[in-house]
Amino acid sequence: MNIADLSIKQIEGLFASGEVTEELLEALKMDTRAAAGKILKRYERQQKEIARVKAMYRYEYEARNEGLTVIAGVDEAGRGPLAGPVSVAAVILPEGLIIPKINDSKKLSEKVRDELYDEIMAKAVSVKQVFVDERTIDRVNILQATMNGMYEAIFALEPQPDKVLLDAVKLENLPMASLSLIKGDAKSASIAAASIIAKVSRDRLMDEYDKKYPEYGFAGHKGYGTGSHIEAIRKYGPCPIHRLSFEPIKSMVEETEDVGNLFTN
């Protein structure tokens, strides 16, 4: 192939139409035009990303090799904050769906998370996201609240999964097969998708709470225990969405109650 006879626009067209051959790639390596070099580097980056995403389907493919065809990934966002609910999502992706950039939501920028959220919602076989509120968290503890949310999200999926992949948490009472993976949101595409849905849904809710309780700065820290957030709690006291069982809020409330008792006794 005499690639010098092709314009950059024609080369771009070959890549856009999927007409990429080894001969074309070898010819591009020999092309001295800067634009041709950029096309090749972009293609190589894309192929590397596709390979990374394909590797994230390892556990999904293992399940399918066992004869289990409908695989769900489950993850949560917001176990650690001092305010707001914990968000849980369960996602079933089509077999082998390539979503470039998909990863553990914590490793992605807000812009990329938002873009991936829309793509997952558009392309997933099934998605269910639930919130478990702060009063439930206070009543049953954060781990149990998270597990309750996971059960709810899984049982709401349609179709029901044959196997569930979970990020770290183990659910002992599922009627289907399951596998708990440490750092699963970086190892499984399905769990990564669930982590993105859970994270974006919760962040958007905290942005709405910021409008209702602007003095706490929820839009910035999303309820996590930053210095400015804790200072706001000390100044204004906890608001209705704060987790009263979490420190340092629990101690602050107890101190206030102790002071109140001094004046009533």
Order of alpha helices (4+ residues) and beta strands (2+ residues): alpha-alpha-alpha-alpha-beta-beta-alpha-beta-alpha-alpha-beta-beta-alpha-alpha-alpha-alpha
